[in-house]
């Protein structure tokens, strides 16, 4: 609420605090605790819940969730276990209005839900199987955000280029955007929702940020990023975009699109 930004390094696990005047400092103890920072959200009590994939090697699996209290520096494991399979590639997370936590794992192609204290983990949403004749039969769920205007959870699938809306109350889902066989697939990753229900998605495949219109169309509002992997909204009218070229991690021969950065889009201005 005070415009402080928290982010982290996938490579080192170090978390950073960025003040409203853009002064950057490290959060003590995070580099030692976190192996590979992947996602972050703010809990209702003001603490931070962080996804740690343990290792930056994409061939490894696993992960954990940390609870970090910025004021005291306390770091503790939040969700200690899920099932015997465990996390494969936890990616993104969000809270609903009741304080329940939702976590995506594209390695499992599942969304898990936990009680406010991190207990009671259950598989909450699994995207439907693609049609047998689909060009791409792979599935994944990556980005996730809570929409308070409809009490629903939004989930992205970059493999199928679909955005789902899942009701918190009953788990029933609808497709609010599906790219299909159109050219220039967005390759959705993270997404965010403004207080009035406007949806913005990071189109990693196009290195752009797009707005999802009420009629189900996609309108790009900004582009030419360096790996637009996530987007978050902050009042008044600001979008923050994380630039993270994941291809260079999976394919060592690909040069990273440096610099890794956070860009700001001011929705209050015409450009």
C-alpha positions in Angstrom: 0.0 0.0 0.0 2.9 2.4 0.5 4.3 1.7 -3.0 7.2 -0.4 -1.6 8.1 -3.2 -4.1 9.4 -6.6 -3.1 11.2 -8.8 -5.7 13.9 -11.3 -5.9 16.6 -13.1 -7.9 15.9 -16.4 -9.5 19.7 -17.0 -9.7 20.7 -16.2 -6.1 17.5 -16.2 -4.1 18.3 -12.7 -2.8 15.2 -10.6 -2.2 15.2 -6.9 -2.7 13.2 -4.0 -1.3 12.6 -1.1 -3.7 11.4 2.1 -2.0 9.0 4.5 -3.7 12.0 6.7 -4.5 13.6 3.6 -6.2 16.3 3.0 -3.6 17.2 -0.7 -3.5 18.2 -2.7 -0.5 18.5 -6.5 0.2 16.3 -8.3 2.6 18.7 -9.9 5.1 18.8 -13.7 5.3 16.9 -14.3 2.0 20.0 -15.3 0.0 20.9 -18.0 2.5 17.3 -19.4 2.7 16.0 -19.2 -0.8 17.5 -21.3 -3.6 15.7 -20.0 -6.7 13.1 -17.1 -6.2 10.2 -17.7 -8.5 7.1 -16.0 -7.2 5.8 -13.7 -4.5 2.6 -12.4 -3.0 1.5 -10.3 -0.1 -0.5 -12.1 2.6 -3.5 -10.4 4.3 -1.4 -10.0 7.5 1.3 -8.0 5.6 3.8 -10.9 5.4 5.3 -12.1 2.2 4.8 -15.6 0.8 7.6 -16.6 -1.6 7.9 -19.5 -4.0 11.4 -21.2 -3.9 12.2 -23.7 -6.7 15.2 -24.8 -4.7 17.6 -24.9 -7.7 18.0 -22.9 -10.9 18.8 -26.1 -13.0 15.6 -26.6 -15.1 16.2 -30.3 -15.0 15.5 -30.5 -11.2 12.1 -30.6 -9.5 10.8 -29.6 -6.2 10.2 -26.4 -4.2 8.9 -24.9 -1.1 7.0 -21.8 0.2 8.5 -19.4 2.6 6.8 -16.8 4.9 8.8 -13.7 5.3 8.0 -10.9 7.8 9.7 -7.8 6.4 9.7 -5.8 9.6 11.3 -8.5 11.8 13.2 -10.4 9.1 11.7 -13.7 10.3 11.8 -16.4 7.6 9.8 -19.7 8.1 8.5 -22.4 5.8 4.8 -21.7 5.2 3.5 -24.9 3.4 5.5 -27.8 4.7 4.0 -30.5 2.5 1.3 -31.2 -0.1 1.3 -34.9 -1.1 3.8 -37.7 -1.7 4.6 -36.4 -5.2 5.5 -33.0 -3.9 6.0 -29.8 -5.9 7.5 -30.2 -9.3 7.8 -26.6 -10.5 5.7 -24.2 -8.4 5.3 -21.0 -10.3 2.9 -18.3 -9.0 0.5 -17.7 -6.1 -2.3 -15.4 -4.9 -4.8 -15.0 -2.0 -8.5 -14.8 -2.2 -10.7 -12.5 0.0 -11.0 -15.2 2.7 -7.2 -15.5 3.0 -6.9 -18.8 1.3 -3.7 -19.3 -0.8 -3.6 -20.6 -4.4 -0.4 -21.9 -6.0 0.2 -23.0 -9.6 2.5 -25.8 -10.5 2.9 -26.2 -14.3 5.0 -29.3 -13.8 1.9 -30.9 -12.3 -0.6 -28.8 -14.3 -2.5 -28.1 -11.1 -3.7 -25.3 -8.9 -3.5 -26.1 -5.2 -5.5 -24.3 -2.5 -4.4 -23.9 1.2 -6.1 -22.6 4.3 -4.9 -19.2 5.6 -2.4 -20.9 7.9 -0.9 -23.0 5.1 -2.7 -26.2 6.1 -5.3 -28.3 4.3 -3.7 -28.4 0.8 -5.9 -29.8 -1.9 -5.8 -29.9 -5.7 -8.3 -27.2 -6.5 -8.2 -26.8 -10.3 -6.9 -28.8 -13.2 -7.3 -27.5 -16.7 -9.2 -29.7 -19.2 -7.4 -31.9 -21.6 -6.8 -30.4 -25.1 -8.8 -32.0 -27.9 -7.1 -35.1 -29.4 -6.7 -33.3 -32.7 -5.2 -30.2 -31.2 -1.9 -28.9 -32.7 -0.4 -28.7 -29.2 -1.6 -31.2 -26.6 0.7 -30.0 -23.8 -0.9 -28.2 -20.8 0.5 -25.9 -18.2 -0.8 -23.5 -15.6 1.5 -20.6 -14.7 0.1 -17.2 -13.9 -2.6 -16.7 -11.2 -4.5 -13.7 -9.8 -7.6 -13.1 -7.7 -10.4 -10.9 -9.1 -12.3 -9.4 -6.2 -15.1 -8.0 -8.5 -16.2 -11.5 -9.4 -14.8 -13.5 -6.4 -12.9 -15.7 -8.9 -9.4 -16.9 -9.6 -7.8 -16.2 -13.0 -5.3 -18.8 -14.4 -3.1 -18.7 -17.5 -2.1 -21.6 -19.6 0.8 -20.5 -21.9 0.9 -23.9 -23.8 -2.8 -23.5 -24.9 -2.8 -19.7 -24.8 -5.9 -19.7 -22.6 -7.0 -17.6 -19.7 -9.5 -19.4 -17.3 -11.8 -17.8 -14.7 -12.5 -20.2 -11.9 -15.2 -19.4 -9.3 -14.0 -19.5 -5.7 -17.3 -20.7 -4.5 -17.8 -23.8 -6.5 -14.7 -24.3 -8.7 -16.7 -23.9 -12.0 -14.5 -22.5 -14.7 -15.1 -20.5 -17.9 -12.6 -19.5 -20.7 -12.3 -15.8 -20.9 -9.7 -15.8 -23.6 -8.5 -18.5 -26.1 -6.1 -17.7 -28.8 -6.7 -20.8 -30.9 -5.0 -21.1 -34.2 -4.5 -17.4 -34.7 -1.0 -16.2 -35.5 1.3 -14.6 -32.9 0.4 -16.7 -29.8 0.8 -14.6 -26.7 2.4 -17.3 -24.5 0.7 -16.0 -21.4 2.6 -16.0 -18.1 1.7 -13.8 -15.2 -1.4 -11.6 -15.0 -3.1 -9.1 -12.7 -6.5 -7.6 -12.1 -7.3 -4.0 -11.2 -9.9 -3.1 -8.6 -12.5 -2.4 -11.3 -11.9 -5.9 -12.8 -9.7 -5.0 -15.8 -7.3 -7.8 -16.6 -3.7 -7.3 -17.8 -1.6 -10.3 -18.9 2.1 -10.7 -19.5 2.4 -12.1 -23.0 5.9 -13.6 -22.8 5.7 -15.1 -26.3 5.2 -11.6 -27.7 7.2 -9.7 -25.1 4.2 -7.5 -24.4 1.5 -6.6 -21.9 -2.0 -7.0 -23.1 -5.4 -6.0 -21.8 -8.3 -8.6 -22.0 -11.4 -6.9 -23.2 -14.9 -7.7 -22.1 -15.7 -9.2 -25.6 -12.8 -11.7 -25.2 -10.3 -9.9 -27.5 -6.7 -9.0 -26.6 -5.3 -5.5 -26.9 -1.6 -4.9 -26.5 -0.8 -1.8 -24.6 3.0 -2.0 -24.4 5.7 -4.1 -25.9 9.4 -4.7 -26.7 10.2 -5.9 -23.2 13.1 -8.3 -22.4 11.1 -11.3 -21.3 7.8 -10.0 -20.0 7.1 -12.8 -17.5 4.8 -11.1 -15.0 2.8 -8.0 -14.4 1.3 -6.5 -11.2 -1.1 -3.6 -10.6 -0.6 -0.9 -7.9 -2.7 2.1 -7.3 -3.0 4.7 -8.7 -3.0 3.3 -12.2 0.5 1.7 -12.3 1.6 -1.6 -13.8 5.0 -3.1 -12.9 6.5 -5.6 -15.4 9.3 -8.1 -14.6 11.7 -8.8 -17.4 13.1 -12.3 -17.2 14.4 -14.1 -20.2 13.7 -17.7 -19.2 14.8 -19.1 -22.6 18.4 -18.4 -21.8 18.2 -20.6 -18.7 16.7 -23.6 -20.5 18.9 -23.1 -23.6 22.4 -22.1 -22.7 23.3 -21.2 -26.3 20.7 -18.4 -26.2 22.1 -15.1 -25.0 19.9 -13.5 -22.2 18.0 -10.4 -23.3 19.7 -8.2 -20.7 19.1 -6.2 -18.6 16.9 -8.1 -16.3 14.7 -5.3 -15.0 11.4 -4.0 -13.6 9.6 -1.6 -15.9 6.7 0.7 -14.9 3.7 1.5 -17.1 1.7 4.5 -16.1 -1.9 4.0 -17.2 -2.7 7.6 -16.3 -0.7 8.9 -19.3 -1.5 8.6 -23.0 1.8 6.9 -23.9 
